[in-house]
Amino acid sequence: EIVEPMHHYLRNQQTPYRGVLYVGLMIDENGAPSVVEYNVRFGDPETQVTIPLIESDLGVLLLATAEGNLSSISVEFSSKSAATVVLASEGYPASSKVGREIKGADSSIEEGDILGLVHHAGTRISDDGRLISSGGRVLATTAIAPDLRTAVEASYAVMEEIELPGSHYRSDIGHRAL
């Protein structure tokens, strides 16, 4: 409904596209999608939740994409689930507060077949060696687990260990699917 018409348009214009196409969508209360943006790059949280589930060699997949041979390759995915939660600084998206100290960003979970990680985005090390915020989307937590409920819970568990004054994150990630 969204990507195919663009794909057909590019073909008709004789400008085929090979690469990553990221489509940012908003889903309204009726479940109807609206396009917010198109990008020819990976989106951070989308990639952080997807890449850990790809069991195939990512380099091979990207090369096959660039060479136009992706359809000849089998892509293997894990049967596990993943969930990512993004931590935003105070004021995001309008005017993000930066330079605030972040604590707990070294948190993680590694228990049996559950893995929870922190991905840095809008962070940097200050002159005095502290981890501080430097952008709107500060960091994200991703958890990989046997099922979606456990992945969501683990991602939030890692997030709850992180302290950044004035920050916020969504509390409904994965809830529609659960």
GROMACS elastic network, one bead per residue, 0.5 to 0.9 nm:
[ bonds ]
;  ai    aj funct       b0    kb
    1     4     6  0.62074   500
    1     5     6  0.68426   500
    2     5     6  0.61324   500
    2     6     6  0.70695   500
    2    23     6  0.87879   500
    2    33     6  0.85785   500
    2    34     6  0.87019   500
    2    35     6  0.79059   500
    3     6     6  0.53671   500
    3     7     6  0.61792   500
    3     8     6  0.87630   500
    3    23     6  0.80299   500
    4     8     6  0.61146   500
    4     9     6  0.85096   500
    5     8     6  0.51335   500
    5     9     6  0.61093   500
    5    10     6  0.86850   500
    6    10     6  0.62142   500
    6    11     6  0.86009   500
    7    10     6  0.52752   500
    7    11     6  0.62900   500
    7    12     6  0.87104   500
    7    16     6  0.76832   500
    7    17     6  0.78751   500
    8    11     6  0.50337   500
    8    12     6  0.61010   500
    8    13     6  0.85611   500
    8    16     6  0.89010   500
    9    12     6  0.50961   500
    9    13     6  0.61776   500
    9    14     6  0.85764   500
    9    15     6  0.86553   500
   10    13     6  0.50527   500
   10    14     6  0.61638   500
   10    15     6  0.51100   500
   10    16     6  0.54551   500
   10    17     6  0.71983   500
   11    15     6  0.58009   500
   11    16     6  0.52156   500
   11    17     6  0.82609   500
   12    15     6  0.75947   500
   12    16     6  0.85533   500
   13    16     6  0.79725   500
   17    20     6  0.88625   500
   17    21     6  0.87906   500
   18    21     6  0.86185   500
   18    65     6  0.61164   500
   18    66     6  0.57884   500
   18    67     6  0.80312   500
   18    68     6  0.67990   500
   19    40     6  0.71520   500
   19    41     6  0.80161   500
   19    62     6  0.77085   500
   19    65     6  0.60841   500
   19    66     6  0.62391   500
   20    39     6  0.81680   500
   20    40     6  0.54795   500
   20    41     6  0.54236   500
   20    42     6  0.64133   500
   20    62     6  0.87789   500
   20    65     6  0.85802   500
   21    38     6  0.71180   500
   21    39     6  0.58906   500
   21    41     6  0.61322   500
   21    42     6  0.73153   500
   22    37     6  0.81165   500
   22    38     6  0.57489   500
   22    40     6  0.59936   500
   22    41     6  0.61335   500
   22    42     6  0.60704   500
   22    43     6  0.64556   500
   22    46     6  0.88120   500
   23    35     6  0.69614   500
   23    36     6  0.76119   500
   23    37     6  0.58845   500
   23    39     6  0.63848   500
   23    40     6  0.87242   500
   23    43     6  0.87476   500
   24    34     6  0.85239   500
   24    35     6  0.60105   500
   24    36     6  0.52602   500
   24    38     6  0.62334   500
   24    39     6  0.80293   500
   24    43     6  0.85168   500
   25    33     6  0.61168   500
   25    34     6  0.55033   500
   25    36     6  0.53531   500
   25    37     6  0.71955   500
   26    32     6  0.82116   500
   26    33     6  0.56175   500
   26    34     6  0.52674   500
   26    35     6  0.65443   500
   26    36     6  0.66246   500
   27    30     6  0.77402   500
   27    31     6  0.54427   500
   27    32     6  0.54357   500
   27    34     6  0.63774   500
   27    35     6  0.89973   500
   28    31     6  0.52477   500
   28    32     6  0.54387   500
   28    33     6  0.64794   500
   28    34     6  0.77695   500
   29    32     6  0.74655   500
   30    33     6  0.89430   500
   35    38     6  0.76508   500
   39    42     6  0.77093   500
   39    43     6  0.80830   500
   42    45     6  0.88959   500
   42    46     6  0.74039   500
   42    47     6  0.61251   500
   43    46     6  0.53324   500
   43    47     6  0.58290   500
   43    48     6  0.84333   500
   44    47     6  0.52172   500
   44    48     6  0.60304   500
   44    49     6  0.87055   500
   44   121     6  0.84398   500
   44   140     6  0.88733   500
   45    49     6  0.62430   500
   45    50     6  0.85388   500
   45    84     6  0.63778   500
   45    85     6  0.76895   500
   45    86     6  0.71657   500
   45   140     6  0.71246   500
   45   141     6  0.89495   500
   45   142     6  0.85480   500
   46    49     6  0.54713   500
   46    50     6  0.61787   500
   46    51     6  0.85577   500
   46    84     6  0.80285   500
   47    50     6  0.50106   500
   47    51     6  0.56320   500
   47    52     6  0.84928   500
   48    51     6  0.60011   500
   48    52     6  0.70981   500
   48    82     6  0.89324   500
   48    83     6  0.86836   500
   48    84     6  0.69603   500
   48   119     6  0.78427   500
   48   140     6  0.83557   500
   48   141     6  0.86214   500
   48   142     6  0.67064   500
   49    52     6  0.65320   500
   49    53     6  0.75948   500
   49    81     6  0.87523   500
   49    82     6  0.56159   500
   49    83     6  0.57979   500
   49    84     6  0.56540   500
   49   142     6  0.63432   500
   49   143     6  0.79786   500
   49   144     6  0.82824   500
   50    53     6  0.55898   500
   50    54     6  0.69590   500
   50    82     6  0.74344   500
   50    83     6  0.89040   500
   51    54     6  0.53488   500
   51    55     6  0.85147   500
   51    58     6  0.82660   500
   52    55     6  0.76712   500
   52    78     6  0.83213   500
   52    82     6  0.78291   500
   52   144     6  0.75458   500
   53    76     6  0.86765   500
   53    77     6  0.55427   500
   53    78     6  0.50106   500
   53    79     6  0.77638   500
   53    80     6  0.69865   500
   53    81     6  0.73917   500
   53    82     6  0.74069   500
   53   144     6  0.80691   500
   54    57     6  0.78720   500
   54    58     6  0.75646   500
   54    75     6  0.75701   500
   54    76     6  0.61657   500
   54    78     6  0.62293   500
   55    58     6  0.81573   500
   55    75     6  0.76817   500
   55    76     6  0.52751   500
   55    77     6  0.52042   500
   55    78     6  0.60843   500
   56    59     6  0.88102   500
   56    60     6  0.79656   500
   56    61     6  0.75854   500
   56    74     6  0.80952   500
   56    75     6  0.57690   500
   56    76     6  0.52189   500
   56    77     6  0.71747   500
   57    60     6  0.53837   500
   57    61     6  0.64499   500
   57    62     6  0.88857   500
   57    75     6  0.86301   500
   57    76     6  0.89690   500
   58    62     6  0.61503   500
   58    63     6  0.85692   500
   59    62     6  0.51740   500
   59    63     6  0.61244   500
   59    64     6  0.85089   500
   60    63     6  0.51985   500
   60    64     6  0.60721   500
   60    65     6  0.85427   500
   60    73     6  0.88548   500
   61    64     6  0.51451   500
   61    65     6  0.61531   500
   61    66     6  0.87310   500
   61    69     6  0.89599   500
   61    70     6  0.66819   500
   61    73     6  0.75989   500
   61    75     6  0.78375   500
   62    66     6  0.62497   500
   62    67     6  0.86426   500
   62    70     6  0.82291   500
   63    66     6  0.50915   500
   63    67     6  0.61560   500
   63    68     6  0.85111   500
   63    69     6  0.83551   500
   63    70     6  0.83361   500
   64    67     6  0.50836   500
   64    68     6  0.59573   500
   64    71     6  0.83810   500
   64    72     6  0.83528   500
   64    73     6  0.77044   500
   65    68     6  0.51084   500
   65    69     6  0.59465   500
   65    71     6  0.85404   500
   66    69     6  0.77171   500
   66    70     6  0.83136   500
   67    70     6  0.78459   500
   68    71     6  0.79446   500
   69    72     6  0.56314   500
   69    73     6  0.72959   500
   70    73     6  0.54537   500
   70    74     6  0.82870   500
   71    74     6  0.77343   500
   77    80     6  0.84930   500
   78    81     6  0.78850   500
   79   146     6  0.74139   500
   79   147     6  0.85693   500
   80   144     6  0.67391   500
   80   145     6  0.56860   500
   80   147     6  0.59972   500
   80   148     6  0.78899   500
   80   151     6  0.88397   500
   81   143     6  0.82695   500
   81   144     6  0.57307   500
   81   145     6  0.55331   500
   81   146     6  0.59546   500
   81   147     6  0.51774   500
   81   148     6  0.50473   500
   81   149     6  0.85659   500
   81   150     6  0.84218   500
   81   151     6  0.63116   500
   81   152     6  0.89224   500
   82   142     6  0.68313   500
   82   143     6  0.54756   500
   82   145     6  0.63678   500
   82   146     6  0.86021   500
   82   147     6  0.79150   500
   82   148     6  0.64076   500
   82   150     6  0.88112   500
   82   151     6  0.53658   500
   82   152     6  0.73234   500
   82   155     6  0.85689   500
   83   141     6  0.80834   500
   83   142     6  0.55203   500
   83   143     6  0.55308   500
   83   144     6  0.68556   500
   83   145     6  0.87989   500
   83   148     6  0.71764   500
   83   149     6  0.89335   500
   83   151     6  0.54789   500
   83   152     6  0.52252   500
   83   153     6  0.86638   500
   83   154     6  0.84085   500
   83   155     6  0.63170   500
   83   156     6  0.89963   500
   83   173     6  0.76323   500
   83   174     6  0.71753   500
   84   140     6  0.64782   500
   84   141     6  0.54217   500
   84   143     6  0.66445   500
   84   151     6  0.85407   500
   84   152     6  0.75209   500
   84   155     6  0.62884   500
   84   156     6  0.85395   500
   84   173     6  0.77195   500
   84   174     6  0.89653   500
   85   139     6  0.86305   500
   85   140     6  0.54369   500
   85   141     6  0.53502   500
   85   142     6  0.66261   500
   85   152     6  0.84087   500
   85   155     6  0.65647   500
   85   156     6  0.70522   500
   85   159     6  0.75558   500
   85   169     6  0.70057   500
   85   170     6  0.71566   500
   85   171     6  0.84691   500
   85   173     6  0.68126   500
   86   137     6  0.67896   500
   86   138     6  0.75701   500
   86   139     6  0.59820   500
   86   141     6  0.65824   500
   86   142     6  0.88916   500
   86   159     6  0.86147   500
   86   168     6  0.85568   500
   86   169     6  0.59330   500
   86   170     6  0.74661   500
   87   136     6  0.85328   500
   87   137     6  0.61011   500
   87   138     6  0.57123   500
   87   139     6  0.54116   500
   87   140     6  0.57521   500
   87   141     6  0.81244   500
   87   159     6  0.78629   500
   87   164     6  0.89116   500
   87   167     6  0.66804   500
   87   168     6  0.58310   500
   87   170     6  0.80811   500
   88    91     6  0.83125   500
   88    92     6  0.61920   500
   88    93     6  0.82443   500
   88    96     6  0.82425   500
   88   122     6  0.88772   500
   88   135     6  0.82868   500
   88   136     6  0.54441   500
   88   138     6  0.54340   500
   88   139     6  0.73404   500
   88   140     6  0.87862   500
   88   166     6  0.89433   500
   88   167     6  0.55656   500
   88   168     6  0.54453   500
   88   169     6  0.61016   500
   89    92     6  0.56814   500
   89    93     6  0.84484   500
   89    96     6  0.57265   500
   89    97     6  0.59986   500
   89    98     6  0.73548   500
   89   100     6  0.88927   500
   89   122     6  0.89073   500
   89   133     6  0.74942   500
   89   134     6  0.89244   500
   89   135     6  0.71920   500
   89   136     6  0.51886   500
   89   137     6  0.65098   500
   89   138     6  0.63084   500
   89   164     6  0.76818   500
   89   165     6  0.81579   500
   89   166     6  0.65571   500
   89   168     6  0.65490   500
   89   169     6  0.88721   500
   90    93     6  0.85811   500
   90    95     6  0.80102   500
   90    96     6  0.56800   500
   90    97     6  0.54581   500
   90    98     6  0.84129   500
   90   136     6  0.78192   500
   90   164     6  0.89990   500
   90   165     6  0.77517   500
   90   168     6  0.69550   500
   91    94     6  0.58687   500
   91    97     6  0.60981   500
   91   136     6  0.78168   500
   91   166     6  0.83432   500
   91   167     6  0.83708   500
   92    95     6  0.56632   500
   92    97     6  0.76984   500
   92   135     6  0.85986   500
   92   136     6  0.52380   500
   92   137     6  0.75735   500
   92   167     6  0.87595   500
   92   168     6  0.89682   500
   93    96     6  0.63342   500
   93   136     6  0.63418   500
   93   137     6  0.84368   500
   94   136     6  0.87829   500
   95   136     6  0.79045   500
   96   134     6  0.86216   500
   96   135     6  0.64138   500
   96   136     6  0.50859   500
   96   137     6  0.87116   500
   97   100     6  0.74259   500
   97   133     6  0.78358   500
   97   134     6  0.80506   500
   97   135     6  0.75363   500
   97   136     6  0.74883   500
   97   166     6  0.84732   500
   97   167     6  0.89895   500
   98   101     6  0.89119   500
   98   122     6  0.87205   500
   98   123     6  0.89107   500
   98   132     6  0.74490   500
   98   135     6  0.60736   500
   98   136     6  0.78460   500
   99   123     6  0.88252   500
   99   124     6  0.87666   500
   99   126     6  0.81006   500
   99   131     6  0.88709   500
   99   132     6  0.52673   500
   99   133     6  0.50823   500
   99   134     6  0.60226   500
   99   135     6  0.87964   500
  100   131     6  0.83271   500
  100   132     6  0.51038   500
  100   133     6  0.53622   500
  100   134     6  0.81576   500
  100   164     6  0.68955   500
  100   165     6  0.70413   500
  101   126     6  0.89165   500
  101   130     6  0.66656   500
  101   131     6  0.58105   500
  101   133     6  0.65363   500
  101   163     6  0.82439   500
  101   164     6  0.63896   500
  101   165     6  0.77934   500
  102   105     6  0.67334   500
  102   123     6  0.85098   500
  102   130     6  0.78830   500
  102   131     6  0.56025   500
  102   132     6  0.53682   500
  102   133     6  0.67934   500
  102   162     6  0.71144   500
  102   163     6  0.56601   500
  102   165     6  0.79615   500
  103   106     6  0.80231   500
  103   130     6  0.89467   500
  103   131     6  0.74691   500
  103   132     6  0.87004   500
  103   161     6  0.81656   500
  103   162     6  0.56815   500
  103   164     6  0.66995   500
  104   107     6  0.55323   500
  104   158     6  0.88689   500
  104   159     6  0.87658   500
  104   160     6  0.88777   500
  104   161     6  0.55426   500
  104   163     6  0.61871   500
  104   164     6  0.89643   500
  105   108     6  0.84234   500
  105   118     6  0.66319   500
  105   119     6  0.88023   500
  105   120     6  0.84406   500
  105   131     6  0.84405   500
  105   139     6  0.84333   500
  105   158     6  0.87434   500
  105   159     6  0.84872   500
  105   161     6  0.76199   500
  105   162     6  0.55556   500
  105   163     6  0.79049   500
  106   117     6  0.85760   500
  106   118     6  0.71344   500
  106   162     6  0.83969   500
  107   116     6  0.83912   500
  107   117     6  0.73384   500
  107   118     6  0.70445   500
  107   158     6  0.61061   500
  107   159     6  0.82278   500
  107   161     6  0.65172   500
  107   162     6  0.73910   500
  108   115     6  0.75048   500
  108   116     6  0.51498   500
  108   117     6  0.51032   500
  108   118     6  0.68379   500
  108   141     6  0.86984   500
  108   157     6  0.89109   500
  108   158     6  0.59190   500
  108   161     6  0.88845   500
  109   114     6  0.70351   500
  109   115     6  0.53468   500
  109   117     6  0.69047   500
  109   143     6  0.81621   500
  109   154     6  0.74828   500
  109   155     6  0.88669   500
  109   157     6  0.84591   500
  109   158     6  0.69416   500
  110   113     6  0.75029   500
  110   114     6  0.57701   500
  110   116     6  0.64742   500
  110   117     6  0.88105   500
  111   114     6  0.52714   500
  111   115     6  0.66888   500
  111   116     6  0.89733   500
  112   115     6  0.80297   500
  113   144     6  0.79726   500
  113   145     6  0.61097   500
  113   146     6  0.69506   500
  114   143     6  0.70532   500
  114   144     6  0.57571   500
  114   146     6  0.72857   500
  114   150     6  0.80269   500
  114   151     6  0.75079   500
  114   154     6  0.76645   500
  115   142     6  0.81745   500
  115   143     6  0.54040   500
  115   144     6  0.52161   500
  115   145     6  0.66069   500
  115   151     6  0.84184   500
  115   154     6  0.78832   500
  115   155     6  0.88998   500
  116   141     6  0.69065   500
  116   142     6  0.56022   500
  116   144     6  0.64286   500
  116   145     6  0.86079   500
  116   151     6  0.81988   500
  116   154     6  0.62850   500
  116   155     6  0.60715   500
  116   157     6  0.85258   500
  116   158     6  0.65641   500
  117   140     6  0.82715   500
  117   141     6  0.55238   500
  117   142     6  0.52965   500
  117   143     6  0.62435   500
  117   144     6  0.87876   500
  117   155     6  0.78388   500
  117   158     6  0.73760   500
  118   139     6  0.68849   500
  118   140     6  0.57143   500
  118   142     6  0.64760   500
  118   143     6  0.89197   500
  118   155     6  0.89968   500
  118   158     6  0.77035   500
  118   159     6  0.82184   500
  119   138     6  0.89284   500
  119   139     6  0.55109   500
  119   140     6  0.51217   500
  119   141     6  0.61500   500
  119   142     6  0.76075   500
  120   123     6  0.61352   500
  120   124     6  0.87774   500
  120   137     6  0.89698   500
  120   138     6  0.66052   500
  120   140     6  0.66482   500
  120   141     6  0.89019   500
  121   124     6  0.87251   500
  121   133     6  0.89677   500
  121   134     6  0.84387   500
  121   135     6  0.76365   500
  121   136     6  0.87954   500
  121   137     6  0.64544   500
  121   138     6  0.52516   500
  121   139     6  0.50477   500
  121   140     6  0.76963   500
  122   132     6  0.85463   500
  122   133     6  0.57643   500
  122   136     6  0.63707   500
  122   137     6  0.56922   500
  122   139     6  0.63723   500
  123   131     6  0.67509   500
  123   132     6  0.56332   500
  123   135     6  0.68499   500
  123   137     6  0.89177   500
  123   138     6  0.58897   500
  123   139     6  0.73506   500
  124   130     6  0.82599   500
  124   131     6  0.57778   500
  124   132     6  0.55589   500
  124   133     6  0.64326   500
  124   134     6  0.62274   500
  125   128     6  0.78592   500
  125   129     6  0.55877   500
  125   130     6  0.54508   500
  125   132     6  0.60829   500
  125   133     6  0.87026   500
  126   129     6  0.51547   500
  126   130     6  0.52084   500
  126   131     6  0.62635   500
  126   132     6  0.63898   500
  127   130     6  0.75227   500
  132   164     6  0.86909   500
  133   136     6  0.81227   500
  133   137     6  0.89692   500
  133   138     6  0.61275   500
  133   139     6  0.89630   500
  133   164     6  0.82090   500
  134   137     6  0.88018   500
  134   138     6  0.71262   500
  135   138     6  0.58018   500
  137   140     6  0.79895   500
  138   167     6  0.88689   500
  140   155     6  0.88504   500
  140   159     6  0.78345   500
  141   154     6  0.89291   500
  141   155     6  0.55099   500
  141   156     6  0.75157   500
  141   158     6  0.65225   500
  141   159     6  0.60790   500
  142   151     6  0.80110   500
  142   152     6  0.85042   500
  142   154     6  0.81396   500
  142   155     6  0.53288   500
  142   156     6  0.86986   500
  142   158     6  0.83689   500
  143   150     6  0.84398   500
  143   151     6  0.50956   500
  143   152     6  0.70026   500
  143   153     6  0.83774   500
  143   154     6  0.57559   500
  143   156     6  0.86090   500
  143   158     6  0.84007   500
  144   147     6  0.83210   500
  144   148     6  0.84359   500
  144   150     6  0.82765   500
  144   151     6  0.53743   500
  144   152     6  0.86471   500
  144   154     6  0.80799   500
  144   155     6  0.82750   500
  145   148     6  0.70029   500
  145   149     6  0.84995   500
  145   150     6  0.59453   500
  145   152     6  0.86718   500
  145   154     6  0.80900   500
  146   149     6  0.88148   500
  146   150     6  0.71035   500
  146   151     6  0.74620   500
  147   150     6  0.55948   500
  147   151     6  0.62971   500
  147   152     6  0.88160   500
  148   152     6  0.60571   500
  148   153     6  0.84956   500
  148   174     6  0.76067   500
  148   177     6  0.82817   500
  148   178     6  0.75507   500
  149   152     6  0.52538   500
  149   153     6  0.61806   500
  149   154     6  0.85837   500
  149   174     6  0.79040   500
  149   175     6  0.86932   500
  149   178     6  0.67552   500
  150   153     6  0.50726   500
  150   154     6  0.59901   500
  150   155     6  0.84969   500
  151   154     6  0.51401   500
  151   155     6  0.60725   500
  151   156     6  0.86173   500
  152   155     6  0.51823   500
  152   156     6  0.62739   500
  152   157     6  0.85418   500
  152   173     6  0.72288   500
  152   174     6  0.65373   500
  152   175     6  0.86140   500
  153   156     6  0.52493   500
  153   157     6  0.60574   500
  153   158     6  0.87944   500
  154   158     6  0.62888   500
  154   159     6  0.85515   500
  155   158     6  0.53606   500
  155   159     6  0.62706   500
  155   160     6  0.87569   500
  156   160     6  0.60469   500
  156   161     6  0.88188   500
  156   171     6  0.84102   500
  157   160     6  0.52388   500
  157   161     6  0.68675   500
  158   161     6  0.54586   500
  158   162     6  0.72265   500
  159   162     6  0.54531   500
  159   163     6  0.85749   500
  159   169     6  0.88368   500
  160   163     6  0.77105   500
  163   167     6  0.81493   500
  164   167     6  0.55735   500
  164   168     6  0.86281   500
  165   168     6  0.89582   500
  170   173     6  0.65299   500
  171   175     6  0.87153   500
  172   175     6  0.53468   500
  172   176     6  0.79330   500
  173   176     6  0.79125   500
  173   177     6  0.89880   500
  174   177     6  0.54786   500
  174   178     6  0.63503   500
